[in-house]
Amino acid sequence: QLQREEKVDENGEVFIETTIEDITIANSLLKEILLSKSDELSGACRKYFEQLKEYLSERDKANDSQPDTGFDNATIRKVLRMNHSNQKRYMIELQQVGLIKKNKGNKKAGFTYEVTSTEEYEQLQEGINNVLDKVLKEVQSSEEVQQLNEPLNPNNIKRNTKKFKSSHEV
C-alpha cells in the first residue's frame, strides 16, 4: 500500500484508504496462500501427487478403458523420473492422509496402490474460493463501503475498549 496516501483521523491515527479493487487483488493473493497453508500435504508431495493423478488420467485416456487408479511404484518412478527414497517418503505421506491405499501384493514382489480421492484438492480449492468470493461480495454490497473514497465515520466503527498496559507503563 505504498502507493496510497496516508491520512490522519481526528484522533491522530494514521490510516490508508483502500478500494474494492485493493480488496479484490488481496483476495486473489490470499486464495493461493490459504490453499497452500490448508493443504495436508507438503509442497513436494502435493506436486508428486498431482503428477501421479495426471499420469493415471492420461494412461486411462490412452487405453480407452474404465478409469483405473491402480499403479505400482516401479512404473511411476520410471515415468516421473524420481529416485526411490523421495517416492517412498511421498507414498508414506499420501497413505497417512488417506489419499492412497495399498491394494495387493507383498513386500518382496511389490505392492500395487490405488488413489482413493482424485478430487480432494479441487474441492479444497473450491471451498476456499467460495468463502473468499462470498466475503468479497458482502464487502462490495455493504453500506459501509464508501463510494466517494471517504473514510468511514469513526463513530460507527466498533472499537476494542480493553486497555492493556504496555511494558513501558509497568
N, C-alpha and C positions, 0 to 999 in steps of 0.2 A: 504493500500500500504506500510505497514511497512516492507514487505519482499523485496521491491525493493531498490536498491542502489540509493541514492541521488546523482545527478550530478550537476555541475555548468557550465553555459554557459559563453560565453566571456564577457557578461555584468555583471556577478556576480550573476545572478538569479539562485536559486536552483530549479531543476525540477526532476521529476521522469518519466522515460520512461515506457510507457505501451505497452502491446502487444495486438494482436487481441483477444487472449484468455481472457485477462483482460476485454476488452470491451464486449465480449460475456457474461461473468459472470455478469458484471454490468447491461447489458441489461435484463437478466433474472430476476435479483432482481428488476429492475426498472419496469418491467411489472406488478408485484404484487402490487407494491406501487401505480403506476398510476391507476390501476384498482380500488383499494380501494378508492383512492382520487377522482376519476372521477365518482364514483357511486353516484347516487342521494339519495340512502337510507343509513341510519345508519347501522353499522355493525350488530347490533342485529336484526334490521328489515330485513336486507338482508338475514340473517340466517333463520328467520321465513318464509320469502317468498320462499326461496329455499326449505325448508322443506314442505311448503304448496304445491308447484308445484310437488314435488316428491310424496307426498301422493296422489294428484289428478291423477297423471300419473299411479301410482300403482293401484289405485281404478279402473281406466278405463281398465287396463290390466286384472284385476281380473273379471270384469264384461263383458269382451269381447264386449264392446259397442263402439259406436261412442265417440270420445273424448268429455268429458263434463267437463268444467272448473267451473261449478257451485258448490257452497257449502254454508253451514251455519256455523256461529261462534261456536255454541254449539258443533257440531260434531268435528270441527277442534280443539277446546280447549281440548276435551276429547282425541282425537287421539294424539295430540302433547304434552299433559300433561302440559298445561300452565295456568297461572292464568288470570282471566278476564281483569284486568287492563292493563297488558302487551299486551294482544291481542288487546284490544281496541286501545291502542296507535299505535301499528303496523298497524292496519287496517286504522286508520285515515291517517297515513303517506303514506300508499300504495294508498289510494284513492286520496290524494293530488297530487301525482306524476302521477296518471292515470294508474296504473298497475292493479287496481281492481275497479270494479264499482258495485253499488247496482243493483240487478236485480228486485226483487219484495219483497213484504212483508210489514210489518208495525212495528212500534216501540214496540207495545205490543206483537205481535206474533214472532217478529224477522224478519230479512231480510235474503234473500239469495243473495250471491255475485257471481261475475264471474271474473276470471282472464282475463284481456284484452290482455296481452302480456306475453307469456311464454318464449320467446327467446331474450328478450332485454339485459339480462346480457351477454349471449353468443355473441351477436352482438357487444356489447361494448368491450368485451374481444378480439374478433377477430379484431376489428378496431385498438385497441392498439397494439396487436401483429403484425399486418400488417405494421403499421407505424414504429415500432422499428426494425422489421426484414428488412424492406426496407433500413433504415438508416444503419444498420449493414452491409448489402450487399454493400452499397455505400462505406462504410469505408474499407471493405475488398478489393474492386476493385479499390480504389483510388490510384492514382500515388503517393500521399503524404505519404502513409503508407510505412514506412521504413522496408524493408525485412531483413536488416542486423542489426537491433536494434541500428541504428544510430539516433541521434536526428535530427529533421528537420533543414534545413538551416534557420537560423534566418532571413535572408534577404527575404525569401519567405513568412514569416508569416505576416499577416495583423495585425497591432497593433493599439490600440486606441490611437490617438495622442492628445486627450484632456488632459490638465493638470488641476488638481484640487488642491486647497490649502488645506493642512491638518490643523487640529486645532492647530498644533504646529507652523505653519508658520504665523498665524494670528497675 
